[in-house]
């Protein structure tokens, strides 16, 4: 790596690192407040974790640090145990970062990067959209300049804000609106421009000059200068057990977001390879070491990663430079943060999460896959009204219920020969094709396992019962049957006996190697007879149309050649 690192790469990484750094500073402060932590801890999360990930991560463009979704997840879990902004709360958040990191390292060693597939995209879309609304509602107090009591549910906070709309502090609200409009305008002018930092500096200066703090505008206040000290998180077994549900949620959601971002830039740039298991380890070790320096749990940020990429970041050196910029601000600039209005930080958060409400994806799912739309909407509603942890849990459970339901009722088709061809296709798609009276061809498009065996047998018997005359053969096209378990084997045996009693012979075509091996070991191959296995439907039809005696001689001649396929 270092041998191939050039001055041109250093220049690109330096520009990207500085650009992301000046954007990260106001975001880190804002997300710390969203987490329920003093602002300084947001900056602490932008030091050690960035450097550690740069050393161990496999993505060249991803920018990690505090993000909105992780912040609200942590806030939701830890606020049940301690009061936000208290020292006890701070200790618990730092401990949570350590636990999340350890769990990610453990999962990385177990090579469980596939966990990214455990939660379906509709669940993620519904959850993130609802979480974005929860975050927006959580910022009403800072944006409106009013005290809103802590409620258990988001709708209670929203209703309180509406009922007490007359209590809005006009000056604070005006600052929030001005900040949002200014940042929107600057972003339209140039996406990579650090508009949030500029607005933060200007409005902080205005707040100081006009002494707006005395007029009721809430400001950040004093921030300690200097780098974080080394400290060991306080470990308590009972506390760890209590935090585990939130730890698991943040681990999975944070990893899914980070790996998704990493994969997106891998595909875009095609100059490196992202390894999911190594990413788990890198993200985990970044959190573990960060926790010893009082860092918030960090995850990948799509917006900052996109800016890093657009600004020319080509290696993880850019993240090290970003950490250096944050370090300089901690050493020399924290006194200047005193007069930053909290309304500006609320504006930064509001603009950051508005884009997370994915209406476009909802419309798309409604038009192409309504069951996925249903999963997304149920996750969205339950997250919004029952809370983040319950919402994501219900979404995951619902996804598995739908998965099991459709897996237990997979696609099964009766095949017919398209006229004047040797192709066999679904009779429902070619209704003009004529089925043979002598045989019935059925294709089962899934593994045959305990969850769908009843459906498999019922579908075949139902298809036979619909025939005016009983067919002599059932041709089972197994091309798409990639696995058979012991329950599936018993059903095949039962079906064979049942059809034999009806004078119907089963012919199996297209069975793949592992399935053939299993059927051979179980004895079913010998029970059915090897002469009743064929490589294709056409071979089976030749067997039927050319006569049993002729085909048996052919099979016998080929038996030794085919034997290796079953032995």
C-alpha positions in Angstrom: 0.0 0.0 0.0 2.6 2.6 1.1 4.9 1.6 -1.7 2.3 2.5 -4.3 1.1 5.6 -2.5 1.9 8.7 -4.6 1.9 12.4 -4.0 -1.1 12.7 -6.3 -3.0 10.3 -4.0 -1.9 12.2 -0.9 -3.1 15.5 -2.5 -6.6 14.0 -3.3 -6.9 12.4 0.1 -5.8 15.6 1.9 -8.5 17.6 0.1 -11.1 15.0 0.8 -10.0 14.6 4.4 -10.2 18.3 5.1 -13.5 18.7 3.4 -15.1 15.8 5.3 -13.5 17.1 8.5 -15.1 20.6 8.4 -18.5 18.9 7.6 -18.1 16.3 10.3 -17.4 18.7 13.1 -20.9 20.3 13.3 -22.6 17.0 12.5 -20.7 15.3 15.3 -21.8 17.9 17.8 -25.4 17.7 16.6 -25.5 13.9 16.8 -24.0 13.9 20.2 -26.9 16.0 21.4 -29.3 13.6 19.6 -27.7 10.7 21.5 -28.3 12.5 24.8 -24.6 13.2 25.3 -22.7 16.4 25.9 -21.5 17.7 22.5 -17.8 17.1 23.2 -18.4 13.3 23.0 -19.4 13.6 19.4 -16.0 15.0 18.6 -14.3 12.3 20.6 -16.0 9.7 18.3 -14.2 11.3 15.3 -10.7 10.5 16.5 -9.6 7.0 17.4 -12.5 5.2 15.5 -11.6 6.9 12.2 -7.9 6.1 12.5 -8.5 2.5 13.6 -11.0 1.9 10.7 -8.5 3.4 8.3 -6.0 0.8 9.4 -8.3 -2.3 9.3 -11.2 -1.4 7.0 -11.5 -2.7 3.5 -13.6 0.2 2.0 -11.6 3.2 0.7 -14.4 5.7 0.7 -16.6 5.1 3.7 -16.6 7.8 6.4 -17.5 6.5 9.8 -18.5 8.6 12.8 -21.7 9.6 14.6 -24.8 9.1 12.5 -28.5 9.9 13.1 -29.9 6.3 13.1 -27.3 5.0 15.5 -27.7 8.0 17.7 -31.5 7.6 18.1 -31.1 3.9 18.7 -28.6 4.4 21.5 -30.7 7.2 22.9 -33.8 5.0 22.9 -32.1 2.1 24.7 -30.0 3.9 27.3 -32.5 6.6 28.3 -34.5 3.8 29.9 -31.7 3.3 32.4 -30.4 6.8 33.0 -31.1 10.4 32.5 -29.6 11.8 29.3 -26.6 14.1 29.7 -25.9 12.7 33.2 -22.6 11.1 34.0 -24.3 7.7 34.5 -25.8 8.1 31.1 -22.5 9.0 29.5 -20.9 5.9 31.1 -23.6 3.6 29.8 -23.3 5.0 26.2 -19.5 4.5 26.3 -20.1 0.9 27.6 -22.6 0.3 24.9 -20.0 1.3 22.3 -17.6 -1.3 23.8 -20.2 -4.0 23.8 -21.3 -3.3 20.2 -17.7 -3.4 19.1 -17.0 -6.7 20.9 -20.0 -8.3 19.4 -19.0 -7.2 15.9 -15.5 -8.5 16.4 -17.0 -11.8 17.6 -19.3 -12.0 14.6 -16.4 -11.2 12.3 -14.3 -14.1 13.7 -17.3 -16.4 13.2 -17.5 -15.1 9.6 -21.1 -14.0 10.0 -21.0 -11.2 7.6 -24.1 -12.8 6.0 -26.1 -11.2 8.8 -26.6 -8.4 6.4 -29.2 -10.6 4.7 -31.2 -11.3 7.9 -33.3 -8.1 7.6 -35.1 -7.5 4.3 -34.9 -4.2 2.4 -38.6 -3.4 3.0 -38.0 -3.7 6.8 -35.0 -1.5 6.6 -36.8 1.1 4.5 -39.8 1.2 6.8 -37.7 1.3 9.9 -35.4 4.1 8.7 -38.3 6.2 7.4 -40.0 5.9 10.8 -36.8 6.5 12.7 -36.3 9.7 10.6 -39.7 11.0 11.7 -38.9 10.1 15.3 -35.7 12.0 15.1 -37.5 15.0 13.5 -40.1 15.0 16.4 -37.3 14.7 18.9 -35.8 18.0 17.7 -39.0 20.0 18.1 -37.9 21.3 21.5 -34.6 22.6 20.2 -36.1 24.0 17.0 -39.0 25.7 18.6 -37.1 26.8 21.7 -39.6 25.2 24.1 -39.4 22.7 26.9 -41.1 19.4 25.9 -41.4 16.7 28.6 -40.0 13.3 27.9 -42.7 11.0 26.6 -42.6 7.3 25.9 -44.0 7.5 22.5 -43.3 9.9 19.6 -47.0 10.7 18.9 -47.2 12.0 22.5 -44.3 14.4 21.9 -45.9 15.6 18.7 -49.3 16.1 20.2 -47.7 18.1 23.1 -45.9 20.3 20.6 -49.1 21.0 18.6 -51.1 21.8 21.8 -48.4 24.2 23.0 -47.7 25.8 19.7 -48.2 29.2 21.3 -45.2 28.7 23.5 -42.7 28.7 20.5 -39.8 31.0 21.1 -39.9 33.1 17.9 -36.3 34.1 17.9 -35.1 30.5 18.3 -37.4 29.2 15.7 -36.3 31.9 13.3 -32.7 30.9 13.8 -33.6 27.3 13.0 -35.4 28.3 9.8 -32.7 30.6 8.6 -30.1 28.0 9.2 -32.1 25.4 7.2 -32.7 27.7 4.3 -29.0 28.8 4.2 -27.8 25.2 4.3 -30.2 24.2 1.6 -29.1 27.1 -0.6 -25.4 26.4 -0.1 -25.9 22.7 -0.8 -27.7 23.5 -4.1 -24.8 25.8 -5.0 -22.1 23.2 -4.2 -22.7 19.8 -2.5 -19.2 19.5 -1.1 -19.2 23.0 0.4 -19.2 22.9 4.2 -22.4 24.9 4.5 -23.3 23.6 7.9 -20.0 24.7 9.3 -20.3 28.2 7.7 -23.8 28.7 9.0 -22.8 27.4 12.4 -19.9 29.9 12.6 -21.9 32.9 11.3 -25.0 32.3 13.6 -22.7 31.6 16.5 -20.9 34.9 15.9 -24.3 36.7 15.6 -25.5 35.1 18.8 -22.4 36.3 20.7 -22.5 39.9 19.2 -26.2 40.4 19.9 -26.1 38.5 23.2 -29.0 36.3 22.1 -28.4 33.9 25.0 -29.9 36.5 27.3 -32.9 36.7 25.0 -33.7 33.1 25.5 -31.7 31.4 22.7 -30.2 28.1 24.0 -26.5 27.7 23.2 -24.1 24.8 23.6 -22.1 26.4 26.4 -18.6 25.4 27.6 -16.8 22.5 25.9 -13.7 21.1 27.5 -10.5 21.8 25.5 -8.1 19.0 24.7 -8.0 15.4 23.7 -10.0 12.6 25.4 -8.2 10.8 28.2 -7.8 7.0 28.4 -10.4 5.4 30.7 -11.8 1.9 31.1 -15.6 1.6 30.7 -17.4 0.5 33.8 -18.4 -3.1 33.5 -21.4 -4.4 35.4 -23.0 -7.8 34.5 -26.6 -6.7 35.3 -26.2 -3.6 33.2 -24.7 -5.5 30.3 -27.7 -7.9 30.3 -30.1 -5.0 30.3 -28.3 -3.3 27.4 -28.1 -6.4 25.3 -31.3 -5.9 23.2 -30.2 -2.4 22.2 -26.7 -3.6 21.6 -27.9 -6.3 19.3 -30.2 -3.9 17.4 -27.5 -1.3 17.0 -24.9 -3.9 16.0 -27.1 -5.3 13.2 -28.6 -2.0 11.9 -25.2 -0.2 12.1 -23.5 -3.0 10.2 -26.2 -3.2 7.6 -25.9 0.5 6.9 -22.1 0.5 6.9 -21.7 -2.5 4.6 -24.4 -1.2 2.3 -22.5 2.1 1.9 -19.2 0.3 1.5 -20.6 -2.0 -1.2 -22.2 1.0 -3.0 -18.8 2.7 -3.4 -17.1 -0.6 -4.3 -19.4 -0.9 -7.2 -19.1 2.7 -8.2 -15.3 2.9 -8.2 -14.3 -0.7 -8.9 -10.8 -0.1 -7.5 -11.0 -2.2 -4.4 -12.9 -5.1 -2.8 -15.0 -4.9 0.3 -14.9 -8.0 2.6 -18.0 -8.2 4.9 -16.3 -10.2 7.6 -13.2 -8.0 7.7 -15.6 -5.0 7.8 -17.3 -6.4 10.9 -13.9 -6.7 12.5 -12.8 -3.2 11.5 -16.0 -1.6 12.7 -15.8 -3.6 15.9 -12.2 -2.8 16.8 -12.8 0.9 16.0 -15.7 0.9 18.5 -13.8 -1.1 21.1 -10.7 1.2 21.1 -12.8 4.2 20.7 -14.7 3.3 23.9 -11.4 3.5 25.9 -11.2 7.2 24.7 -14.9 8.0 25.5 -16.2 7.8 21.9 -19.8 7.4 20.9 -20.7 4.3 18.9 -19.9 5.1 15.3 -21.2 3.9 11.9 -20.8 4.6 8.2 -22.4 7.8 6.9 -23.6 7.8 3.3 -23.6 11.6 3.0 -20.1 12.1 4.3 -18.9 9.0 2.3 -20.4 10.6 -0.8 -18.7 13.9 -0.1 -15.4 12.1 0.6 -15.6 10.3 -2.7 -16.7 13.4 -4.6 -13.8 15.5 -3.1 -11.3 13.0 -4.4 -10.8 10.5 -1.4 -9.1 7.4 -2.9 -7.7 5.7 0.2 -8.4 5.5 3.9 -5.6 8.1 4.5 -8.4 10.6 3.9 -10.1 9.4 7.2 -6.8 9.9 9.1 -6.6 13.5 7.8 -10.2 14.0 8.9 -9.3 12.8 12.4 -6.4 15.2 12.4 -8.8 18.1 11.6 -11.0 17.1 14.4 -8.0 16.9 16.7 -7.0 20.4 15.9 -10.5 21.6 16.7 -10.4 19.9 20.1 -7.1 21.4 20.9 -7.7 25.0 19.8 -11.3 25.7 18.7 -13.6 24.4 21.5 -13.9 27.9 23.2 -15.4 29.2 19.9 -18.2 26.6 20.1 -19.8 28.2 23.2 -22.2 30.4 21.4 -23.5 27.9 18.8 -27.3 27.9 19.1 -28.8 24.5 19.7 -31.4 25.5 17.1 -28.7 25.4 14.4 -27.7 21.9 15.5 -31.4 21.0 15.3 -31.5 22.4 11.8 -28.4 20.2 10.8 -30.1 17.1 12.2 -33.5 17.9 10.5 -31.9 18.3 7.1 -29.8 15.2 7.5 -32.7 12.9 8.2 -35.4 14.4 5.9 -33.8 12.5 3.0 -34.2 9.2 4.9 -38.0 9.2 4.5 -38.1 7.1 1.4 -41.5 7.8 -0.3 -40.1 6.8 -3.7 -39.3 3.3 -2.5 -42.7 3.0 -1.0 -44.4 3.8 -4.3 -42.1 1.4 -6.1 -42.9 -1.5 -3.8 -46.6 -0.7 -4.0 -46.5 -1.0 -7.8 -44.2 -4.1 -8.1 -44.4 -6.1 -4.9 -47.3 -5.4 -2.6 -46.4 -7.9 0.0 -43.0 -6.1 0.5 -45.0 -2.9 0.6 -47.1 -4.3 3.4 -44.0 -5.4 5.3 -42.5 -2.0 4.9 -45.7 -0.2 6.1 -46.2 -2.4 9.1 -42.6 -1.8 10.1 -43.0 1.9 9.6 -46.2 2.2 11.6 -45.1 -0.1 14.5 -41.8 1.7 14.8 -43.5 5.1 14.8 -46.1 4.2 17.3 -44.6 1.5 19.4 -41.0 2.5 19.4 -37.8 1.7 17.6 -36.9 -1.6 19.1 -40.4 -3.0 18.9 -40.8 -1.8 15.4 -37.6 -3.4 14.1 -38.4 -6.6 15.9 -41.9 -6.8 14.5 -40.6 -6.0 11.0 -38.0 -8.9 11.2 -40.6 -11.3 12.6 -43.0 -10.3 9.8 -40.3 -10.8 7.2 -39.6 -14.3 8.4 -43.4 -15.1 8.6 -43.8 -14.0 4.9 -40.6 -15.9 4.0 -41.8 -19.1 5.6 -45.3 -18.7 4.1 -44.1 -18.3 0.6 -41.4 -20.9 1.0 -44.1 -23.3 2.2 -46.1 -22.5 -0.9 -43.5 -22.3 -3.7 -44.2 -22.0 -7.4 -45.2 -25.3 -9.0 -46.2 -25.6 -12.6 -47.7 -28.1 -15.0 -45.5 -28.1 -18.1 -46.7 -28.7 -21.7 -44.8 -28.9 -25.0 -44.9 -25.7 -27.1 -46.2 -26.8 -30.5 -43.6 -27.5 -33.2 -40.7 -27.2 -30.6 -39.0 -29.4 -28.0 -39.5 -26.8 -25.3 -41.7 -27.4 -22.3 -43.3 -24.4 -20.5 -46.0 -23.5 -17.9 -49.4 -24.4 -19.3 -50.9 -21.2 -17.8 -48.6 -19.2 -20.1 -49.3 -21.3 -23.2 -53.0 -22.3 -22.9 -53.2 -23.3 -26.5 -50.6 -26.1 -26.0 -52.2 -29.5 -25.7 -51.2 -31.8 -22.7 -50.5 -35.4 -23.4 -53.0 -38.0 -22.0 -50.2 -40.4 -21.2 -48.1 -38.2 -18.9 -48.2 -35.3 -16.6 -45.2 -33.0 -16.3 -44.8 -31.0 -13.1 -42.0 -28.6 -12.2 -41.3 -27.7 -8.5 -39.4 -24.5 -8.1 -37.9 -24.8 -4.7 -36.1 -27.1 -2.3 -38.3 -29.9 -1.0 -38.2 -29.6 2.8 -40.4 -30.1 5.8 -42.0 -26.7 5.3 -43.5 -27.4 1.9 -43.8 -31.1 1.5 -47.6 -31.2 2.2 -48.1 -28.5 -0.4 -45.9 -30.4 -2.9 -47.8 -33.6 -2.6 -51.3 -31.9 -2.6 -50.4 -29.9 -5.7 -49.4 -33.0 -7.6 -52.4 -35.1 -6.6 -54.7 -32.1 -7.4 -53.2 -31.8 -10.9 -53.7 -35.6 -11.4 -57.3 -35.4 -10.2 -58.1 -32.7 -12.7 -57.2 -35.0 -15.6 -60.2 -36.6 -17.4 -58.1 -39.8 -17.7 -55.4 -40.9 -15.3 -52.0 -40.4 -16.8 -49.6 -43.4 -17.0 -46.5 -41.3 -16.0 -45.7 -38.4 -13.7 -42.6 -36.6 -15.0 -41.2 -34.6 -12.1 -38.9 -31.9 -13.5 -36.4 -31.4 -10.6 -34.2 -28.8 -12.4 -35.1 -26.2 -9.8 -35.2 -28.5 -6.8 -31.8 -27.7 -5.3 -32.2 -29.7 -2.1 -34.2 -32.4 -0.4 -34.3 -33.0 3.4 -35.4 -36.2 5.2 -39.1 -35.1 5.4 -39.0 -34.4 1.6 -37.6 -37.9 1.1 -40.4 -39.5 3.1 -43.0 -37.6 1.0 -41.3 -38.7 -2.2 -41.5 -42.3 -1.0 -45.1 -41.9 0.0 -46.0 -40.3 -3.3 -44.2 -43.1 -5.2 -46.2 -45.8 -3.3 -49.5 -43.8 -3.8 -49.0 -43.4 -7.5 -47.9 -47.0 -7.9 -51.3 -48.0 -6.5 -52.9 -45.9 -9.2 -50.7 -47.4 -11.9 -48.8 -44.2 -12.4 -45.0 -44.3 -12.7 -42.8 -41.5 -11.5 -40.0 -40.3 -13.8 -37.5 -37.8 -12.4 -35.6 -35.5 -14.7 -32.9 -32.9 -14.3 -32.0 -33.7 -10.7 -28.8 -32.0 -9.7 -25.8 -33.8 -8.3 -26.3 -33.3 -4.5 -30.0 -34.3 -4.8 -29.1 -37.4 -6.8 -26.4 -38.3 -4.2 -28.9 -38.0 -1.3 -31.6 -40.1 -3.1 -28.9 -42.7 -3.8 -27.7 -42.9 -0.2 -31.3 -43.1 1.1 -32.1 -46.0 -1.2 -34.8 -44.2 -3.1 -32.9 -44.4 -6.3 -33.0 -48.2 -6.2 -36.6 -48.2 -5.0 -37.7 -46.0 -8.0 -35.3 -47.7 -10.4 -32.3 -46.0 -12.0 -34.0 -46.5 -15.4 -36.6 -43.9 -14.3 -34.1 -41.1 -13.9 -33.4 -38.8 -17.0 -31.2 -35.9 -17.8 -34.0 -33.9 -19.4 -37.7 -33.9 -20.1 -37.1 -34.8 -23.7 -35.3 -38.0 -22.6 -38.2 -39.0 -20.4 -40.7 -38.4 -23.3 -38.5 -40.5 -25.6 -38.7 -43.3 -23.0 -42.5 -43.1 -23.0 -43.1 -42.7 -26.7 -40.5 -45.3 -27.9 -41.7 -48.0 -25.6 -40.5 -49.3 -22.3 -38.7 -52.3 -23.7 -36.6 -50.3 -26.2 -35.7 -47.6 -23.6 -34.8 -50.2 -21.0 -32.2 -51.6 -23.4 -30.9 -48.1 -24.0 -30.8 -47.4 -20.3 -29.0 -50.7 -19.6 -26.4 -49.8 -22.2 -25.8 -46.4 -20.6 -26.1 -47.6 -17.0 -22.4 -48.0 -16.4 -21.7 -44.5 -17.9 -24.3 -42.9 -15.7 -23.5 -45.0 -12.6 -21.0 -42.5 -11.4 -23.7 -39.9 -11.2 -25.4 -41.8 -8.5 -22.6 -43.7 -6.7 
